[in-house]
């Protein structure tokens, strides 16, 4: 079953970052650093993953003024999201290994169809 969103290279990197430590919550900047992607790319992906119920989020409960920084929004994979992410990443890995994968080439299995996020 295909995910209800495009599985772009950026989305794969976000999922890899989350799957690496599935029991941990990450805030956006951490995910971006691990995935090697900018914030402007990460947050739309996280919103799509959350809409698909692969990820849940929560706002940090702090006094932003006392902490001297804004509250962070933390993200983690749902149990189903973890299973679906692992399966999707494994299928992509198998396509790459078989030579079917051709990132960025529309019309070829696994290639991107349009944009990058």
Buried (B, 14 or more C-beta within 10 A) or exposed (E): EEBEBBBBBBBBBBBEBBBEEBEEBBBBEBBBEBBEBEEEBBBEBBEBBBEBEBBBBEEBEEEEEEEEEEEBBBBBBBEEBBEBBBEBBEEBEEBEEEEEBBBEEEEEEBEBEEEEB
